[in-house]
Amino acid sequence: MTYIPDLGTHNYHTFPRAPKLLAVGWLDSSTPFSRGSVDTGIVKRLQNLAKRPANLCRGSHWCQFCERDPNDRFLERHPRGNGEIHVPGANGITYACPVLISHYIEKHQYRPPDEFLEAVAKLPDVIGKIAIIAALERELWPLIKNWPTSVVQHEGRDFRFYESNYAVVVCGGIGTEAARRAAEAVILRYSPEVLISAGVAGALVPELKIGETIFPAAVIDTLDGSRHETAIKEAPVAKTAFGRTLLASSPEIAGVKQKQQLAKSYGAQAVDMEAAAIAKAAMFHNLPFLAIKSISDELEFELPDMARFIRSGRFQTRWFAFHVALRPWLWLRVYRLARNTRIASDNLCAWLRESALTNTIVGKLNH
């Protein structure tokens, strides 16, 4: 394993756009390290984080400080690890550690830097929740309106987390980059067991109607053509027609012509803008991924021009309202879209409530 001094710049693997990535626990038997006691609660949190490591490699690294059993020819019982643990710190810092760090602490009295221990101590008491990522709060408002909230900074941006006893929700904004940032923020903060891309979507086939909710078997990134399988095959809903759908993830709002082309090119039944980015974050962090989308615009519904009102992932509602107010021919179309989005949101949130979500969709993933 590569040696990196504690709090040195992490350069062992790449990490998606982490501006301040510092190394902790990259020890080597030829170099002394700090020793001392560490609270058992810290160790347990690190062990939980290690259950879902990031940056997995093809091989493993073995503990250099444990004596090897001469009868263990292939080191099958020797402590070893694969991948990293990422812990969010203050001022945009992220700490990257090998998964063996809890072993080093427990068996070899390694004591990481105090600032790292403080960062681990500030992690939520309960980790391993379901993480749900949407673009806009209005998509999930019927679900989260009474949930406690907290605001955390990540990559220089504030993210508001809505938290219940079974899930945490973050609404990161519209588009690929906004979805990526939100996914990384919630993973670093909560170390979830499952990552879900939830929200409204457009239909690419006439069979899908307003408010119908789909659970795609795969998400296709139209930017690079990559295909990302979801974990829905483990759930009872996978046996339905809605669990055998394909979702195309496009960087642009799709009009009628674009929808027809997407259906032809990818064989998809629906389109959104964020799911592929969330799927890639889940793959990077070795997490199960699901997509749950409710239809807000049917195949032949022509959306009003909204792309110009998206700035840094945020929809400029006031400017859009002013734009529409001066164009009476848009009033009926915008009214229909708002009504249909509310219907889609209500149906989506019904699926995301604890009983339906944990028993019908992700129940098997948690065992």
C-alpha positions in Angstrom: 0.0 0.0 0.0 1.2 3.5 -0.8 2.6 5.5 2.2 1.2 9.0 2.6 1.9 11.2 5.6 -1.1 12.0 7.7 -2.9 15.2 6.4 -0.7 15.1 3.3 -2.3 15.5 -0.1 -4.1 12.4 -1.1 -2.7 11.2 -4.5 -3.3 7.5 -4.4 -6.5 7.5 -6.4 -8.6 10.2 -8.0 -11.7 11.5 -6.3 -14.4 13.4 -8.3 -13.5 17.1 -8.0 -12.6 17.0 -4.3 -10.8 20.4 -3.8 -9.1 19.5 -0.5 -8.5 15.7 -0.2 -6.2 14.8 2.7 -4.8 11.4 3.5 -5.2 9.7 6.9 -4.0 6.3 7.9 -1.9 5.4 4.9 0.8 3.7 7.0 3.9 1.8 6.2 5.9 -0.6 8.4 9.1 1.3 7.7 7.8 4.6 9.1 6.8 5.4 12.7 3.2 6.5 13.3 1.4 8.2 16.2 -0.1 5.9 18.9 -2.8 6.4 21.5 -6.3 5.5 22.5 -9.3 6.2 20.4 -13.0 6.2 21.5 -14.8 3.0 20.6 -17.6 5.0 19.1 -15.2 6.4 16.5 -14.0 2.9 15.6 -17.6 1.6 15.1 -18.4 4.5 12.8 -15.3 3.8 10.8 -16.2 0.1 10.6 -19.7 1.1 9.3 -18.2 3.3 6.7 -15.9 0.5 5.6 -18.9 -1.6 4.7 -19.3 0.6 1.6 -15.8 1.6 0.5 -15.0 3.9 -2.5 -12.2 3.6 -5.0 -12.2 -0.2 -5.1 -9.2 -1.8 -6.8 -8.7 -5.2 -8.4 -6.4 -6.5 -5.6 -6.2 -6.0 -1.8 -3.6 -4.5 0.6 -2.5 -6.5 3.6 -1.7 -5.2 7.1 2.1 -4.8 7.3 2.1 -4.9 11.1 0.4 -8.2 11.8 2.6 -11.3 11.9 1.8 -13.7 9.1 0.7 -17.3 9.9 3.1 -19.6 8.2 0.3 -22.1 7.6 -1.7 -19.4 5.8 0.0 -19.7 2.5 -2.3 -17.4 0.5 -2.9 -14.9 3.4 -6.6 -15.8 3.4 -6.9 -15.1 7.1 -4.5 -12.2 7.2 -6.1 -8.7 7.7 -6.5 -7.0 4.4 -8.6 -4.3 2.7 -9.7 -2.9 -0.6 -10.8 0.6 -1.1 -11.1 3.8 0.8 -13.2 5.6 3.4 -14.1 9.2 2.8 -15.0 11.5 5.7 -16.1 15.1 5.3 -14.3 17.7 7.3 -14.4 21.4 7.9 -13.8 24.1 5.2 -14.4 21.8 2.3 -11.8 19.2 3.4 -12.4 15.5 2.7 -10.3 12.9 4.5 -9.4 9.7 2.5 -8.4 6.6 4.5 -7.7 3.0 3.7 -10.5 0.6 4.9 -7.9 -0.9 7.3 -7.8 2.2 9.4 -10.1 0.8 12.1 -7.9 -2.3 12.2 -4.8 -0.1 12.7 -6.6 1.7 15.5 -7.9 -1.5 17.3 -4.9 -3.8 16.8 -1.9 -1.5 16.5 -2.9 1.5 18.6 -2.7 3.9 15.7 -4.1 7.3 16.6 -5.2 9.5 13.7 -4.9 13.3 13.8 -7.4 15.0 16.2 -9.0 16.9 13.4 -9.9 13.7 11.6 -11.3 12.2 14.8 -13.4 15.3 15.4 -14.8 15.0 11.8 -15.7 11.3 12.4 -17.4 12.2 15.7 -19.6 14.8 13.9 -21.0 12.2 11.5 -24.7 11.4 12.1 -25.3 8.8 14.8 -27.3 6.7 12.5 -25.8 5.9 9.1 -26.8 3.5 6.5 -30.1 5.2 5.7 -31.7 5.3 2.3 -30.5 8.4 0.4 -33.0 10.0 -2.0 -31.8 12.6 -4.4 -34.1 14.8 -6.4 -33.7 18.0 -8.5 -36.3 20.3 -6.9 -38.0 20.3 -3.5 -41.4 20.7 -5.1 -41.1 17.2 -6.5 -40.9 15.6 -3.0 -42.6 18.3 -0.9 -45.6 16.1 0.1 -43.1 13.7 1.6 -40.5 16.0 3.2 -42.5 19.0 4.3 -42.5 18.0 8.0 -39.1 16.4 8.1 -36.3 18.0 10.2 -33.7 19.8 8.1 -30.0 20.6 8.4 -27.7 22.6 6.1 -24.2 21.3 5.2 -21.6 22.8 2.9 -20.0 20.7 0.2 -17.8 21.9 -2.6 -18.5 25.5 -1.7 -22.3 25.0 -1.9 -25.0 24.7 0.8 -27.1 21.5 0.7 -30.3 21.2 2.8 -30.9 17.7 4.0 -34.4 16.4 5.0 -34.1 13.5 7.4 -36.6 11.0 8.7 -36.0 7.8 10.7 -35.6 5.7 7.5 -34.3 8.1 4.8 -32.5 11.3 4.0 -33.4 13.5 1.1 -31.4 16.2 -0.7 -32.6 18.3 -3.6 -29.5 19.3 -5.4 -30.8 21.1 -8.5 -31.4 20.4 -12.2 -28.9 18.7 -14.4 -25.9 16.4 -14.4 -23.5 18.5 -12.4 -26.1 19.5 -9.7 -27.0 15.8 -9.3 -23.4 14.8 -9.0 -22.6 17.3 -6.3 -25.7 16.3 -4.3 -24.9 12.6 -4.6 -21.3 13.2 -3.3 -22.6 15.4 -0.5 -25.1 12.9 0.8 -22.7 10.0 0.5 -20.0 11.8 2.5 -22.4 13.0 5.1 -24.5 9.9 5.7 -22.7 6.9 4.2 -26.1 5.5 2.9 -26.9 1.9 2.1 -28.8 2.7 -1.0 -28.8 5.7 -3.4 -32.1 6.6 -5.1 -32.7 9.1 -8.0 -36.2 10.3 -7.5 -38.3 12.9 -9.3 -40.6 13.6 -12.3 -39.8 12.5 -15.8 -41.1 12.8 -19.4 -42.8 9.9 -21.2 -41.1 8.6 -24.4 -43.9 6.2 -25.2 -47.7 6.8 -25.5 -48.5 4.0 -23.0 -47.1 6.0 -20.0 -49.6 8.5 -18.6 -49.5 11.3 -16.2 -48.7 10.2 -12.6 -47.6 6.7 -13.5 -44.5 5.7 -11.6 -41.7 3.6 -13.1 -38.8 1.8 -11.5 -36.3 1.5 -14.4 -34.2 -1.7 -14.7 -31.4 0.5 -16.2 -30.5 4.1 -16.9 -28.8 5.1 -20.1 -26.5 8.2 -20.2 -27.1 9.9 -23.5 -23.9 11.9 -23.2 -21.6 8.8 -23.5 -24.0 6.0 -24.1 -23.1 4.2 -20.9 -25.7 1.9 -19.4 -26.2 1.6 -15.6 -28.2 -1.3 -14.2 -30.3 -0.6 -11.2 -30.9 -2.9 -8.2 -34.7 -3.0 -8.8 -34.4 -6.7 -9.9 -34.1 -7.5 -6.2 -37.5 -5.9 -5.4 -41.1 -7.3 -5.8 -42.0 -4.4 -8.0 -39.5 -5.6 -10.6 -42.0 -8.2 -11.7 -44.4 -5.5 -13.0 -44.2 -3.8 -16.4 -43.1 -0.5 -14.6 -40.0 -2.4 -13.2 -38.8 -3.4 -16.6 -38.5 0.0 -18.1 -35.5 1.9 -19.4 -34.7 5.5 -18.5 -32.7 7.8 -20.7 -30.8 10.5 -18.9 -30.4 13.6 -21.1 -28.4 16.8 -20.4 -31.3 18.9 -21.9 -35.0 19.3 -21.4 -36.5 17.1 -24.1 -39.3 18.4 -26.4 -41.6 16.2 -28.4 -39.1 15.7 -31.3 -36.2 15.0 -28.9 -38.4 12.5 -27.0 -39.2 10.6 -30.2 -35.5 10.5 -31.1 -34.5 9.2 -27.6 -37.1 6.5 -27.8 -35.8 5.4 -31.2 -32.1 5.6 -30.3 -32.2 4.0 -26.9 -35.4 2.0 -26.7 -36.2 3.9 -23.5 -39.7 4.6 -22.1 -38.9 7.8 -20.1 -36.4 10.6 -19.9 -34.9 12.7 -17.0 -31.8 14.8 -16.5 -30.1 13.6 -13.3 -30.3 9.8 -12.9 -27.1 8.9 -14.8 -25.0 11.2 -12.7 -26.4 9.7 -9.5 -25.9 6.2 -10.9 -22.2 7.0 -11.6 -21.7 8.3 -8.1 -23.3 5.1 -6.7 -21.0 2.9 -8.9 -17.9 4.9 -7.7 -18.9 4.4 -4.0 -19.9 0.8 -4.5 -23.6 1.5 -3.6 -26.8 -0.1 -4.8 -28.6 2.3 -7.1 -32.3 2.7 -7.8 -34.4 5.2 -9.9 -38.0 6.0 -9.1 -39.7 8.4 -11.6 -43.2 9.6 -12.0 -44.5 10.9 -15.3 -45.2 14.7 -15.5 -45.4 15.2 -19.2 -46.7 12.7 -21.8 -45.1 12.0 -25.1 -47.1 14.5 -27.2 -47.0 17.3 -24.6 -44.8 20.1 -25.8 -43.0 21.7 -22.8 -42.7 25.5 -22.7 -39.2 26.8 -23.2 -37.7 26.5 -19.7 -34.0 25.8 -20.3 -33.1 29.5 -20.4 -34.4 29.8 -16.8 -32.0 27.3 -15.3 -29.0 28.8 -13.7 -26.4 26.7 -11.9 -29.0 23.9 -11.5 -31.6 26.2 -10.0 -34.9 27.1 -11.8 -35.6 30.8 -11.8 -39.2 30.6 -11.0 -39.9 34.4 -10.7 -38.3 35.1 -14.1 -40.2 32.2 -15.7 -43.5 33.5 -14.2 -42.8 37.0 -15.5 -42.0 35.5 -19.0 -45.3 33.5 -19.0 -47.4 36.4 -17.8 -46.5 38.4 -20.9 -47.4 35.5 -23.2 -51.1 34.5 -22.8 -50.8 31.7 -25.3 -48.6 29.9 -22.8 -50.9 30.1 -19.9 -52.9 26.9 -20.5 -49.8 24.9 -21.3 -48.1 26.0 -18.1 -51.2 25.4 -16.0 -51.4 21.9 -17.4 -47.8 21.2 -16.7 -48.1 22.5 -13.1 -51.2 20.4 -12.5 -49.6 17.3 -14.0 -46.4 17.8 -12.0 -48.5 17.9 -8.8 -50.2 14.7 -9.7 -46.8 13.1 -10.5 -45.3 14.4 -7.2 -48.2 13.0 -5.1 -47.9 9.6 -6.7 -44.1 9.6 -6.4 -44.2 10.5 -2.8 -46.7 7.7 -2.1 -44.1 5.3 -3.3 -41.3 6.9 -1.3 -43.1 6.7 2.1 -41.5 4.3 4.5 -43.9 1.3 4.2 -44.1 1.2 0.4 -40.4 2.1 -0.1 -38.8 -0.3 2.4 -41.2 -3.2 1.9 -41.8 -3.1 -1.9 -38.7 -1.5 -3.4 -35.6 -1.7 -1.2 -36.5 -4.2 1.5 -34.3 -7.0 0.2 -31.4 -4.6 -0.3 -31.1 -4.0 3.4 -30.6 -7.6 4.4 
